[in-house]
Amino acid sequence: MEPKTVFLIGALMMLANGGVLGLMHRDLPHTLRPSAVSWRIATLLHACGCLMFMVQDELPKGFILPLANGLVMFGFTGYWRALRQFYGVPDSWWLLLPAGAATFGVFWFTAMEANTVPRILIVSTAWVVMMLGCVRNLLGQKRRDRAVSRLVMTGIFIAVIAFVLARVLYFATLDIGPAYSVTDTSNWINFATPIVVAVVPVIGTTAFLLMISERIRRQWERAASTDYLTGLANRRTLADAGARRHAAARAKGDGFGLAVIDIDHFKSINDRHGHDIGDVALKHVAAQLQVACREAELPARQGGEEFVVLFEDVDRASAHAAGERLRLAVAAQPFVAGDLTLPLTVSIGVAVLEEGDADFDCLLRRADAALYAAKRNGRNRVESAAGRHASLPDGGASAAHQISQSL
């Protein structure tokens, strides 16, 4: 198979992959569409560049070589931009510099001063710079994105960089004249070049689709595990995490506790200012709790104006202190919405694991009873749950929950 045929097959495969990505466009979330469009345009540029390389012997070199190389290099720029958009990195005009400068260099050393060696060096340098930009962008997301597809994409770019560097070293050993052509069948590396050129548009597009799929899956998982309004863990996630931590603490004998938090006089906010302001107030309190929580602590929205924070490695004193930390964090930041400024406070009930707490719900009920005591004793305070035998009378815990929801 001659290089021209390889270029043609590669271009057709690129167009097919770009078409698949185009067909999926309407099904993609709006946040992912810009990066998908950039990737699709980059693939089209790559395909057109391959077609130009295929016919380079039929047209003037001073025209066709800068055009072909420019299309491929701006295609790499498009992939770089697509990955930046995928991870929310702002656009920048300087992304165009490597491809633009290299295209001018190819034109100069083709039309003005025919010299193949600097032309190869210029193009190879531009490729490496842009692909290193892609690799840097991908590796910089390792904490945020642990998807295997990201690692595959990184490996693809690293492999192409390695080939480009090997290609430069190979040509450094040859005496290349101005008449050199990438479609020359006498040189084995000319068979490999169009294959490698097609790696990112073809295999890379598959990896990019997998990255999109993984992002969508994580978004659905996040939506199922977080509260739609505040972004905190929702009630289901709280129950699962609480049950796991409760079981682990009982098995290892570690300290485990929680705080049930209720916004004081929240009903009056809804009544006086409307539910839209009430929702914003909920988000405000959730944000203060999240900032005040330490690494091992899990804040969650239990429902309505009630929140729960899980503590690890705590005893009764340190759990009470943690509750005070959360209470002060909310009180220190007044709620502001337009011209409206409201001081918000919370009442908190704290409980720590005891031997008789058979499950997570037992601990939650005792903290709920302590919350009722905090409300009864004046609000904007923290109350710690007494031992199981000194808690509220029968039915007191469930009554406490009902009262805390209405206050």
Sequence and secondary structure as in RCSB ss.txt:
>XXXX:A:sequence
MEPKTVFLIGALMMLANGGVLGLMHRDLPHTLRPSAVSWRIATLLHACGCLMFMVQDELPKGFILPLANGLVMFG
FTGYWRALRQFYGVPDSWWLLLPAGAATFGVFWFTAMEANTVPRILIVSTAWVVMMLGCVRNLLGQKRRDRAVSR
LVMTGIFIAVIAFVLARVLYFATLDIGPAYSVTDTSNWINFATPIVVAVVPVIGTTAFLLMISERIRRQWERAAS
TDYLTGLANRRTLADAGARRHAAARAKGDGFGLAVIDIDHFKSINDRHGHDIGDVALKHVAAQLQVACREAELPA
RQGGEEFVVLFEDVDRASAHAAGERLRLAVAAQPFVAGDLTLPLTVSIGVAVLEEGDADFDCLLRRADAALYAAK
RNGRNRVESAAGRHASLPDGGASAAHQISQSL
>XXXX:A:secstr
  HHHHHHHHHHHHHHHHHHHHHTGGGS TTTHHHHHHHHHHHHHHHHHHHHHHTGGGS HHHHHHHHHHHHHHH
HHHHHHHHHHHTT    GGGGHHHHHHHHHHHIIIIIS  HHHHHHHHHHHHHHHHHHHHHHHHTTTTT   HHH
HHHHHHHHHHHHHHHHHHHHHHTS   TT  TT TT THHHHHHHHHTHIIIIIHHHHHHHHHHHHHHHHHHHHH
B TTT SB HHHHHHHHHHHHHHHHHHT  EEEEEEEETTHHHHHHHH HHHHHHHHHHHHHHHHHHS TT EEE
EEETTEEEEEEES  HHHHHHHHHHHHHHHHTS EEETTEEE   EEEEEEE  TT  SHHHHHHHHHHHHHHHH
HTTSSSEEE   GGGS  TTHHHHHHHHHHH 
